[in-house]
Amino acid sequence: MSFAAIDTPTAGLLAAGPNWRDRLERASFKGVPFYASSESWTFGRRLEVNEYPGRELPWTEDNGRRADRIQVAAFVVGEDYDTQRDALIRALREPGAGELILSRFGAFVVEIDKASVRELITEGRYCAVQFSAVEKGQNLEPSLRDDTRQSLLSRASAALDATLADFLVRFSEAKGYVAAQVPARLTQLAGDLVEIGIGASSAGEKSAELRLAVDRYETRLAGNDPAVNLDYLDDPAQFGAELQDLYRGLGKLAGSPVERNRNLKALRNHDSSTPEAPLAPYLEIARGPLDPQFIADDRANHVATANLARQAIAIVRAQTALEYPLSSIEEIARIRAEVLEALDDEIEIAGSQQNDASFAALRDLRAALLRDLEQRGEGLPHLVQFTPPREISTHLLSQRLYATGARADELATRIRPEHPAFLAAGVPIWVPNE
């Protein structure tokens, strides 16, 4: 009776196709081939069974995968069996792990535990070799890498506290300054935000988001909310904290980190830091000439407020850098240059104005940002320029550059061609070098 005559689910598989022995791969260890008369593979889980007095149910604890163990009964045969035997013995005795390919179970990376060789005078041109092997595995150790992300966030929070403290030291307790400054600053900020929003890809939506942020700020500071105490309009600490919160809120708006960083940079460039700011809010309510000391205090307060706004923007931009998707060393360098420029400016200004707390905190934030970018940049490739000699698709380009088409989507995202099926000939593009 043939297998085909047996009415079982596997009958067709057993009867059809080439002989199963033809599909077996030649066994080998460290590239030295041999035949295997038997192969044994032991595997499983490392279980700890806990049985307690007075309890009917045990508790079995899974402590991870058990190491693979292999036992092989190998042999070499032929006129040159002795040469094959010696090569296999050398491979088995050689220190270090190697790839063991079994005919029936595939490939393993193993260390040889024990081996034995047997030859009989009655079995010419034949030698039997038995050996056992254990999975090599990996020597993994706990990571001692710093949590640079948390460190940067902590330094950013400390920098906001330090700059607010310096703001309060420099701020004069001139009565009414905060109440007069709020509408003036909101008017300037609203205009700046509208101008930034117009340049966004989704101008209407972005402008609406920015306007909503300003409206919330205006409601909280101007006392339009009945739950808000109007007395704090003359409280510099409350004013400074609310101003910082506004810029932190702008850093969390929808959109890519690149777009948010660009908007914050544009906002900083619009913010005046000159002490010759107009005193129109005061002139409108003044009765008679203003006291020179009052004018000096007002200008000092304006500088302190402008400093606080710029510093908050620089700090939020450093936090936004944590969200940048990084895929090359060149992107790391670009982000470092953009964000550090603002921090370096504020560090220099704080030093020149002897704002020691701000100077130290901003410098610590700068160091934390550099450590984070350095750690996130480990293992990233460099970008190299490549000019397609003819029209080519991203799939073919991926195949040509990296010997696989799997990175076609990555290239399309990076290059942003008009159509992924056609990259223009003769136009230079930047691609990862590995």
C-alpha positions as CSV (number, residue, x, y, z in Angstrom):
1,M,0.0,0.0,0.0
2,S,1.3,3.4,-1.0
3,F,1.0,6.6,1.1
4,A,-1.4,8.0,-1.5
5,A,-3.8,5.1,-0.8
6,I,-4.1,6.1,2.9
7,D,-7.0,8.4,3.6
8,T,-5.4,10.9,6.0
9,P,-4.9,14.7,5.9
10,T,-1.2,14.2,5.4
11,A,-1.4,11.6,2.7
12,G,-1.2,14.0,-0.2
13,L,1.8,15.7,1.4
14,L,3.7,12.5,1.9
15,A,3.0,11.3,-1.6
16,A,3.6,14.5,-3.6
17,G,6.8,16.4,-4.2
18,P,10.4,15.5,-3.9
19,N,11.7,13.1,-1.2
20,W,11.9,14.8,2.2
21,R,15.6,13.8,2.5
22,D,16.3,15.9,-0.5
23,R,15.3,19.0,1.4
24,L,17.8,18.4,4.2
25,E,20.8,20.7,4.4
26,R,24.3,19.3,4.9
27,A,25.3,19.6,8.6
28,S,28.4,21.6,9.6
29,F,30.2,23.3,12.4
30,K,32.3,26.4,11.9
31,G,32.0,25.6,8.2
32,V,33.4,22.0,8.5
33,P,30.8,19.6,6.9
34,F,29.8,16.3,8.3
35,Y,26.9,13.8,8.2
36,A,24.6,13.3,11.1
37,S,22.9,10.0,11.9
38,S,21.0,11.6,14.8
39,E,20.3,15.1,16.1
40,S,18.8,15.9,19.5
41,W,17.6,19.4,20.5
42,T,16.6,20.1,24.1
43,F,14.8,23.3,24.9
44,G,12.1,24.7,27.2
45,R,11.5,27.1,30.1
46,R,13.3,27.5,33.5
47,L,10.4,26.8,35.9
48,E,10.4,27.0,39.6
49,V,7.5,25.1,41.2
50,N,6.5,26.5,44.6
51,E,4.4,24.1,46.8
52,Y,3.2,25.4,50.1
53,P,2.1,23.5,53.2
54,G,-1.6,23.5,53.7
55,R,-2.4,24.7,50.1
56,E,-3.9,22.6,47.4
57,L,-2.6,24.7,44.5
58,P,1.1,25.2,43.7
59,W,2.5,28.3,42.0
60,T,4.8,27.8,39.1
61,E,7.2,30.7,38.5
62,D,8.6,31.2,34.9
63,N,12.2,32.4,35.2
64,G,12.9,32.7,31.5
65,R,13.9,30.5,28.5
66,R,16.1,27.5,29.1
67,A,19.4,27.4,27.1
68,D,19.2,25.3,24.0
69,R,21.2,22.1,24.2
70,I,22.2,20.0,21.2
71,Q,23.5,16.4,20.9
72,V,24.8,15.2,17.6
73,A,25.9,11.7,16.4
74,A,28.0,12.7,13.4
75,F,30.2,10.7,11.0
76,V,32.5,11.3,8.1
77,V,33.1,8.8,5.3
78,G,35.0,8.4,2.2
79,E,38.5,7.9,0.9
80,D,39.6,11.2,2.6
81,Y,37.6,10.5,5.8
82,D,40.8,11.0,7.9
83,T,41.2,14.5,6.5
84,Q,37.5,15.3,7.2
85,R,37.9,13.8,10.7
86,D,40.9,15.9,11.6
87,A,39.2,19.1,10.3
88,L,36.1,18.4,12.4
89,I,38.1,17.6,15.5
90,R,40.0,20.9,15.1
91,A,36.8,22.8,14.8
92,L,35.3,21.1,17.9
93,R,38.5,21.7,20.0
94,E,39.0,25.3,19.0
95,P,37.9,27.8,21.7
96,G,35.0,30.1,21.1
97,A,31.5,29.8,19.8
98,G,30.6,28.8,16.3
99,E,27.7,28.3,14.0
100,L,26.3,24.8,14.1
101,I,24.0,23.9,11.2
102,L,21.8,20.8,11.7
103,S,20.2,19.0,8.9
104,R,16.8,18.9,10.6
105,F,16.7,21.8,13.0
106,G,18.6,24.6,11.3
107,A,21.3,26.9,12.6
108,F,22.5,27.6,16.2
109,V,25.4,29.6,17.7
110,V,26.9,27.3,20.3
111,E,29.8,26.4,22.5
112,I,31.0,22.8,22.4
113,D,30.6,21.0,25.8
114,K,32.0,17.5,25.2
115,A,33.0,15.5,22.2
116,S,34.2,11.9,21.5
117,V,35.6,10.1,18.4
118,R,35.2,6.4,17.7
119,E,36.9,4.3,14.9
120,L,36.7,0.5,14.4
121,I,39.1,-1.6,12.5
122,T,36.2,-3.3,10.8
123,E,34.8,0.0,9.5
124,G,37.2,1.3,7.0
125,R,36.9,4.9,5.6
126,Y,34.5,5.7,8.4
127,C,34.7,7.7,11.7
128,A,31.9,8.4,14.2
129,V,32.0,11.7,16.2
130,Q,29.6,12.5,19.0
131,F,29.4,15.9,20.6
132,S,27.1,18.0,22.8
133,A,26.8,21.8,22.5
134,V,25.1,24.6,24.5
135,E,23.6,27.8,23.2
136,K,26.1,30.7,23.3
137,G,23.6,33.4,24.2
138,Q,24.6,36.9,25.2
139,N,26.4,38.4,28.2
140,L,24.0,41.3,28.9
141,E,24.7,43.7,31.7
142,P,22.5,46.5,33.2
143,S,22.7,49.7,31.2
144,L,24.5,52.5,33.0
145,R,23.5,55.1,30.5
146,D,22.2,58.4,31.8
147,D,18.6,59.4,31.3
148,T,19.5,62.5,29.3
149,R,15.9,63.3,28.5
150,Q,14.9,63.5,32.1
151,S,18.1,65.4,32.9
152,L,17.3,68.0,30.2
153,L,13.7,68.4,31.4
154,S,14.9,68.9,35.0
155,R,17.5,71.5,33.9
156,A,14.8,73.3,31.9
157,S,12.5,73.5,34.9
158,A,15.4,74.8,37.0
159,A,16.2,77.4,34.4
160,L,12.7,78.7,34.4
161,D,12.8,79.0,38.2
162,A,16.2,80.7,38.1
163,T,15.2,83.2,35.4
164,L,12.0,84.1,37.2
165,A,14.0,84.6,40.4
166,D,16.4,87.0,38.6
167,F,13.4,88.7,37.0
168,L,12.0,89.5,40.5
169,V,15.3,90.7,41.8
170,R,15.6,93.2,38.8
171,F,12.0,94.2,38.8
172,S,11.0,97.4,40.5
173,E,7.9,97.5,42.6
174,A,6.5,100.5,40.6
175,K,2.8,100.6,41.2
176,G,0.8,99.9,38.2
177,Y,3.6,98.6,35.9
178,V,2.2,95.1,35.5
179,A,-1.4,96.4,34.9
180,A,-0.1,98.7,32.2
181,Q,2.3,96.2,30.7
182,V,-0.3,93.4,30.2
183,P,-2.3,95.0,27.4
184,A,0.8,96.4,25.7
185,R,2.5,93.1,25.7
186,L,-0.6,91.2,24.6
187,T,-1.1,93.6,21.7
188,Q,2.5,93.1,20.6
189,L,2.3,89.3,21.1
190,A,-1.0,89.0,19.2
191,G,0.5,90.7,16.2
192,D,3.6,88.6,16.3
193,L,1.6,85.4,16.6
194,V,-0.7,86.3,13.7
195,E,2.4,87.0,11.5
196,I,3.9,83.6,12.5
197,G,0.6,81.8,11.8
198,I,0.3,83.2,8.3
199,G,3.5,81.5,7.4
200,A,2.3,78.1,8.6
201,S,1.3,75.3,6.2
202,S,-2.2,75.4,7.7
203,A,-2.5,79.1,8.3
204,G,-6.1,79.3,9.5
205,E,-5.8,76.5,12.0
206,K,-2.4,77.6,13.3
207,S,-3.5,81.2,13.7
208,A,-6.6,80.1,15.6
209,E,-4.5,78.0,17.9
210,L,-2.2,80.8,18.6
211,R,-5.0,83.3,19.1
212,L,-6.7,80.9,21.5
213,A,-3.5,80.7,23.6
214,V,-3.3,84.5,23.8
215,D,-7.0,84.8,24.7
216,R,-6.5,82.4,27.6
217,Y,-3.5,84.4,28.8
218,E,-5.4,87.7,28.5
219,T,-8.4,86.3,30.4
220,R,-6.2,85.0,33.2
221,L,-4.1,88.2,33.5
222,A,-6.6,90.9,32.7
223,G,-9.1,89.6,35.4
224,N,-12.0,88.9,33.0
225,D,-12.5,85.6,34.8
226,P,-14.5,86.3,38.0
227,A,-12.5,83.7,39.8
228,V,-9.3,85.7,39.3
229,N,-8.3,88.1,41.9
230,L,-7.6,91.5,40.3
231,D,-5.1,92.4,42.9
232,Y,-2.4,90.2,41.3
233,L,-2.3,92.4,38.3
234,D,0.2,94.4,40.4
235,D,2.0,91.2,41.4
236,P,5.3,90.8,39.4
237,A,5.7,87.2,40.5
238,Q,2.3,86.2,39.1
239,F,2.9,88.2,36.0
240,G,6.3,86.5,35.3
241,A,5.0,83.0,36.0
242,E,2.0,83.6,33.7
243,L,4.3,84.9,31.0
244,Q,6.5,81.8,31.2
245,D,3.4,79.6,31.1
246,L,2.3,81.3,27.9
247,Y,5.5,80.4,26.1
248,R,5.5,76.9,27.5
249,G,2.0,76.5,26.1
250,L,3.1,77.7,22.7
251,G,5.8,75.1,22.7
252,K,3.1,72.4,23.0
253,L,0.9,73.4,20.2
254,A,0.0,71.0,17.4
255,G,2.5,70.6,14.6
256,S,5.9,69.1,14.1
257,P,8.7,70.0,16.5
258,V,10.5,71.7,13.6
259,E,7.6,74.0,12.9
260,R,7.1,74.8,16.6
261,N,10.8,75.6,17.0
262,R,10.6,77.8,13.9
263,N,7.6,79.7,15.3
264,L,9.3,80.2,18.7
265,K,12.4,81.5,17.0
266,A,10.4,84.0,14.9
267,L,8.6,85.0,18.1
268,R,11.9,85.7,19.9
269,N,13.1,87.8,17.0
270,H,10.0,90.0,17.3
271,D,10.4,90.6,21.0
272,S,12.1,93.9,21.8
273,S,14.8,94.0,24.4
274,T,15.7,97.7,24.2
275,P,15.2,99.8,27.3
276,E,13.9,102.7,25.3
277,A,10.4,101.3,25.1
278,P,7.6,103.8,24.9
279,L,5.8,104.8,28.1
280,A,2.4,105.4,26.4
281,P,0.4,103.4,28.9
282,Y,1.7,105.6,31.7
283,L,1.6,108.9,29.8
284,E,-2.2,108.3,29.2
285,I,-2.9,108.1,32.9
286,A,-0.2,110.4,34.2
287,R,-1.2,113.6,35.9
288,G,1.7,116.0,35.4
289,P,5.3,115.2,34.6
290,L,6.7,111.7,35.4
291,D,9.4,111.4,38.1
292,P,12.8,110.6,36.5
293,Q,13.2,107.7,38.9
294,F,9.8,106.3,37.9
295,I,11.0,106.5,34.2
296,A,14.2,104.6,35.1
297,D,12.3,102.0,37.0
298,D,9.9,101.6,34.1
299,R,12.7,101.0,31.6
300,A,14.4,98.6,34.0
301,N,11.1,96.7,34.3
302,H,10.8,96.6,30.5
303,V,14.3,95.1,30.2
304,A,13.6,92.5,32.9
305,T,10.3,91.5,31.2
306,A,11.9,91.3,27.8
307,N,14.7,89.2,29.3
308,L,12.2,86.8,30.9
309,A,10.3,86.4,27.6
310,R,13.4,85.7,25.6
311,Q,14.8,83.3,28.2
312,A,11.5,81.4,28.3
313,I,11.5,81.0,24.5
314,A,15.1,79.7,24.5
315,I,14.3,77.2,27.3
316,V,11.1,75.9,25.6
317,R,13.1,75.5,22.3
318,A,15.6,73.4,24.2
319,Q,12.7,71.2,25.5
320,T,11.3,71.0,21.9
321,A,14.6,69.5,20.7
322,L,13.7,66.3,22.6
323,E,10.9,65.6,20.2
324,Y,13.0,66.0,17.0
325,P,13.1,62.7,15.0
326,L,16.8,62.1,14.4
327,S,18.2,60.0,11.5
328,S,21.6,61.4,10.7
329,I,24.6,63.1,12.2
330,E,23.9,66.2,10.1
331,E,20.5,66.6,11.6
332,I,22.1,66.5,15.1
333,A,24.5,69.3,14.0
334,R,21.7,71.4,12.6
335,I,19.5,71.2,15.7
336,R,22.5,71.8,17.9
337,A,23.4,75.0,16.0
338,E,19.8,76.3,15.9
339,V,18.9,75.7,19.6
340,L,22.3,76.5,21.1
341,E,22.4,79.8,19.3
342,A,19.4,81.1,21.4
343,L,20.8,79.6,24.6
344,D,24.3,81.1,24.0
345,D,22.8,84.5,23.4
346,E,20.8,84.4,26.7
347,I,23.8,83.1,28.6
348,E,25.9,86.0,27.3
349,I,23.2,88.5,28.2
350,A,22.7,87.1,31.7
351,G,26.4,87.2,32.3
352,S,26.7,90.8,31.1
353,Q,23.8,91.8,33.4
354,Q,25.3,89.8,36.3
355,N,22.1,87.7,36.6
356,D,24.1,84.9,38.2
357,A,21.3,82.4,38.8
358,S,20.1,82.7,35.2
359,F,23.6,82.4,33.9
360,A,24.4,79.2,35.8
361,A,21.0,77.6,35.1
362,L,21.1,78.3,31.4
363,R,24.6,77.0,31.1
364,D,23.5,73.8,32.9
365,L,20.6,73.5,30.4
366,R,23.0,73.9,27.5
367,A,25.3,71.1,28.8
368,A,22.2,68.8,29.3
369,L,21.1,69.5,25.8
370,L,24.5,68.6,24.4
371,R,24.6,65.4,26.3
372,D,21.2,64.4,25.1
373,L,22.0,65.1,21.5
374,E,25.3,63.2,21.7
375,Q,23.6,60.2,23.2
376,R,20.8,60.1,20.7
377,G,23.3,60.6,17.9
378,E,25.2,57.4,18.7
379,G,25.2,55.0,15.8
380,L,23.4,57.4,13.4
381,P,24.8,57.6,9.8
382,H,26.3,60.5,8.0
383,L,24.6,62.0,4.9
384,V,26.4,61.8,1.6
385,Q,25.4,63.5,-1.7
386,F,24.3,61.2,-4.5
387,T,23.3,62.3,-8.0
388,P,21.1,59.8,-9.9
389,P,22.5,59.4,-13.5
390,R,19.0,58.8,-14.8
391,E,15.4,58.8,-13.6
392,I,15.1,56.2,-10.9
393,S,12.5,55.1,-8.3
394,T,13.1,55.2,-4.6
395,H,12.8,51.4,-4.6
396,L,15.5,51.0,-7.2
397,L,17.6,53.6,-5.4
398,S,17.3,51.8,-2.1
399,Q,18.3,48.5,-3.9
400,R,21.3,50.2,-5.5
401,L,22.6,52.0,-2.4
402,Y,21.8,49.4,0.3
403,A,21.3,46.1,-1.6
404,T,17.7,46.0,-0.4
405,G,14.5,47.7,-1.4
406,A,13.3,47.8,2.2
407,R,14.4,51.4,2.7
408,A,12.4,52.9,-0.2
409,D,9.9,54.5,2.2
410,E,12.7,56.0,4.3
411,L,14.3,57.5,1.2
412,A,11.0,58.9,0.0
413,T,10.4,60.6,3.4
414,R,13.8,62.1,3.4
415,I,14.1,63.2,-0.2
416,R,10.4,64.2,-0.6
417,P,10.2,63.7,-4.4
418,E,7.2,64.8,-6.4
419,H,6.4,61.2,-7.1
420,P,8.3,58.3,-5.5
421,A,8.4,56.4,-8.8
422,F,10.5,59.2,-10.5
423,L,13.6,60.8,-9.0
424,A,14.9,63.4,-11.5
425,A,18.2,62.6,-13.2
426,G,21.2,64.9,-12.4
427,V,19.6,66.4,-9.3
428,P,21.8,65.9,-6.2
429,I,20.1,64.4,-3.2
430,W,21.4,63.6,0.3
431,V,21.1,60.0,1.5
432,P,22.4,58.0,4.5
433,N,25.9,56.6,3.9
434,E,24.9,53.2,5.4
